[in-house]
Amino acid sequence: MYVLFISKLSFTYQKAKSLYTIELEQQFVWSDKDGSFY
């Protein structure tokens, strides 16, 4: 149970991290396009 919780927590962290990275990349793409952040 404890190990399962840890792996689930790290999975959630990885998922959130990748989502955050995608958002950042999209922001940089948009800022490159017209010079401003949305």
C-alpha positions as CSV (number, residue, x, y, z in Angstrom):
1,M,0.0,0.0,0.0
2,Y,2.7,2.4,1.0
3,V,4.9,1.6,-2.1
4,L,1.8,2.0,-4.3
5,F,1.1,5.4,-2.9
6,I,4.7,6.5,-3.5
7,S,4.7,5.3,-7.1
8,K,1.3,7.0,-7.7
9,L,2.7,10.2,-6.2
10,S,5.7,10.1,-8.5
11,F,3.6,9.3,-11.5
12,T,1.3,12.3,-10.7
13,Y,4.4,14.5,-10.3
14,Q,5.8,13.3,-13.7
15,K,2.5,14.0,-15.4
16,A,2.2,17.4,-13.9
17,K,5.8,18.2,-14.8
18,S,5.3,17.2,-18.4
19,L,2.1,19.2,-18.6
20,Y,3.8,22.2,-17.2
21,T,6.7,21.8,-19.7
22,I,4.2,21.6,-22.6
23,E,2.5,24.8,-21.4
24,L,5.9,26.6,-21.2
25,E,6.8,25.4,-24.7
26,Q,3.5,26.7,-26.0
27,Q,4.1,30.0,-24.4
28,F,7.5,30.3,-25.9
29,V,6.1,29.4,-29.4
30,W,3.4,32.1,-29.0
31,S,5.8,34.7,-27.8
32,D,8.1,34.0,-30.7
33,K,5.1,34.3,-33.1
34,D,3.9,37.8,-32.1
35,G,6.3,39.0,-29.4
36,S,3.9,38.8,-26.4
37,F,2.9,36.2,-23.9
38,Y,-0.7,35.0,-23.4
